Amino acid sequence: MAESAIIGTTVLGRPIEALFFEPPGYARPRDPAVLFGAIHGDEAVTQMMLERLADELVERPPGRPTWIIPCLNVDGVMAGTKNNANDIDLNRHFAASNWTAKHEPGYKPGAAPETEPEVKALVDLIEHAGATRLIAVHSTYQVFNWDGRGRELAEEMARLSGYPAAGDIGYPTPGSFGSKYGVDRGLEVVTVEVPYLVIDEGAWLETRAALRWAVDLPT
């Protein structure tokens, strides 16, 4: 059984929903996990993937306390835009040590970090949950990228999916989720990158076993 909670609202007042799944009573104690998708509104395939995962967890609960936010940037998804309704790239908006107001075109971080309601909702949930395993689902690449102590998890998820694993996405990511929680805080952070265009739910089918592994095993 999933518990649903509204963890915040978007710039335009739309609710941001999170689903919570409790492991069976006999499960070994494990640290909580938070998974989220659609931080970029033009990556709506990631919302679909996490909705599919949530459906599975209703039938077969996870091995650890698990929070899933299928769609963080609801306004962006509704508008079909990468950024939120204030035209902020939410994945350049975290209070990481490398955050900077300087940016390349299309990567606007805002005037200050963590002022946008979508990012504040995610940050507050992670703190509330005490989560140490953090999974961000993105497109358009095809890789499991790790930060902090996420390498072992990323490599196992990559093995299960047939995707590569990498510790470097190939370009600077100031103010990113991985920078704050992986590099700065040393948590177990994995960014799942799937192809942008999906036919017959291909990205979900390719990564299903990997996502299940992330919410079940290991310690």
Secondary structure by P-SEA (a helix, b strand, c coil): cbbbbbccccccbbbbbbbbbbccccccbbbbbbbbcccccccaaaaaaaaaaaaaaaacccccbbbbccccaaaaaaacccccccccccccccccccccccccccccccccccccaaaaaaaaaaaaacccbbbbbbcccccccccccaaaaaaaaaaacccccccccccccccccccccccccccbbbbbbcccccccaaaaaacaaaaaaaacccc
